Amino acid sequence: MIRADFASTRGSCNREPHQSRRDQAIENAHSGALTVTVPELLHTIARHVNSTLGKNWEGLSQRELFLVVALAVRDCMVQGMLRTQARYQHADANCLY
């Protein structure tokens, strides 16, 4: 799903009252990077080592380590995606399908 704001194609006389709030939310969504701290990422990796693989740090193969890091990064990306989607819905942004 691609979301777009068509404010740039509208004339200034056609602006809706909440247009500036919508523009601000979309600008924040596009400019914001994933904000995950190193301790949060390490905690998520450790959680996947214990709960997903059911193992301890000792004895992990390189493939298993890669897997838990990939799962932790995916978790962070999904959280960011959900936050962005909530911002779009709150801003009542237009959808382009």
Secondary structure, 3 states (H helix, E strand, C coil): CEECCCHHHCCHHHCCCCHHHHHHHHHHHHHCCCCCCHHHHHHHHHHHHHHHCCCCCCCCCHHHHHHHHHHHHHHHHHHHHHHHHHHHHHHCCCEEC
